[in-house]
Amino acid sequence: MPKQKTHRGAKKRFKITSGGKVLRHHSMRSHILTKKTTKRKRKLRKSTEVQGKFSDSVKQMIQG
């Protein structure tokens, strides 16, 4: 039986912490930034935790 390969797209976009949480970056930060407030852009800089059952599927994709 062949080994399951790591999903390369998921590996580039998500990070698993030592506690097992999955972190992701915010979207809407690449262009059209003039109309967005400074507060909103500042909050988009920080990474956030993946919520719910979606984190399980991300872990499975990353760990192969």
Secondary structure by P-SEA (a helix, b strand, c coil): ccccccaaaaaacccccccbbbbbbbcccccccccccaaaaaaaabbbbbccaaaaaaaaaaac
